[in-house]
Amino acid sequence: MTPAKTILIVDDDREIVAGLRTVLEGRGYRIVTAHDGDAGLKQAAKEKPNLVIVDMMMPKKSGFLVIEGLKKSDAAGPKVIMMTANEGSRHRAYAEMLGVDDYLRKPFAMDKLLDSVAKHCPLEPEPA
């Protein structure tokens, strides 16, 4: 059996983290979490996730600084999905310049997130 793909969720909203963890673990992913940007970068260095789902606005380090740190430490690093309640198009443009793979505005339908996760971090099919 191949090891599960690892997703790091970095968000200071513990309810969002718990909800995403439940849904994604149910799909077969291994989930690790952090509740601020500093802890997110430490977890990323330790766990080497396949995908990082990061909120834009957080204590200690913003999602932008987390993405910059991820890309600086490993240019080919994990895929990144940024989520935010922020409406600004400048923020989206900056996130895309940093190399995010997807950008979701909160609130979003869980199906939209699951589609993005499946696209950027597909699970291996079970052997027959």
Secondary structure, DSSP 8 states (H G I E B T S, - for coil): -----EEEEE-S-HHHHHHHHHHHHHTT-EEEEESSHHHHHHHHHHH--SEEEEESS-SSS-HHHHHHHHHHH-TT--EEEEEES---HHHHHHHHHHT-SEEEESS--HHHHHHHHHHHS-------
